[in-house]
Amino acid sequence: MCQDILAVYAPCAHSVDEGKQKCKKAKSLRGLLMKCKPANAIKLVIDWCPECKAGFEKVFNQIKVPPVTYGNFWDPRLMERYWAIKSQHRLFYAVDAEKIGPLAFVNRDRIQYLPISQEHPDVTAEQDTTWELYALQVQVRRLQPVSAWIEGYSYVPAERIGYQLHLCKLAIVETEKRAYNFGHVE
């Protein structure tokens, strides 16, 4: 079966189409005539998406004296502030960097993180679900992949939805680790 590979970025939950991976059947002469219908496959990426990097860079260049460690976008305080801003505005989906960037880069002060309340009308989440995890899980449910994996990590690819949602949790953990190591992967 052919697959449309979609990269979903853990810090921001944006998805980017990375093209089609053709199966053996589709590469054959008979397969060319039959037209294989591709299924989605998700690659969870522990990095900011290209759009967010460009948007943050734009905001970063407009600030006169930004905190020095924000330059590579893997400062733990920046990650905390980014996710806290999304929680304050109840944003459980991918958001353009230019909306959040000005608030996130202004300083290093802590912003209160508001947990998902069970009373929120648009969110049905488990008790320990965070906004950033929920945003990834929304992408998985929306894209309905036949397979999901975390790029560059040895976690087993998941085919069932329950395991795919668990991979989202692992992707958030790995994202936090990377932020707390200022972008260096152990």
Secondary structure, 3 states (H helix, E strand, C coil): CCEEEEEEECCCCCEEEEEEECCHHHHCHHHHHHCCCCEEEEEEECCCCHHHHHHHHHHHHHCCCCCHHHHHCCCHHHHHHHHHHHHHCCCCCCCCHHHHHHHHHCCCCCCCCCCCCCCCCCCCCCCCCCHHHHHHHHHHHHHCCCEEEECCCCCCCECCHHHHHHHHHHHHHHHHHHHHCCCCCC
